Amino acid sequence: MIENASTDPDILNFEENIANILDRAVKLFRRTNLNELAEKWDRILKTYDSKKRNQ
């Protein structure tokens, strides 16, 4: 991730959008019975969230 992201509101908005897109994709995959993709994207979302919190 980009360093000093906490000082740039545009970066924060982009990161929030990424998290929202990943979350919506997981929900869509589950609704369409694409469970393998849902699990993979859910892991990506959790990893992303974890890395974001540890910054």
Residue pairs with C-beta under 8 A, 6 or more apart in sequence:
1 15
1 51
1 52
1 55
2 8
2 11
5 11
5 12
5 15
5 55
6 12
6 55
15 52
18 48
19 45
19 48
19 49
19 52
22 41
22 44
22 45
22 48
23 45
25 41
26 38
26 41
26 42
26 45
29 35
29 37
29 38
29 41
30 38
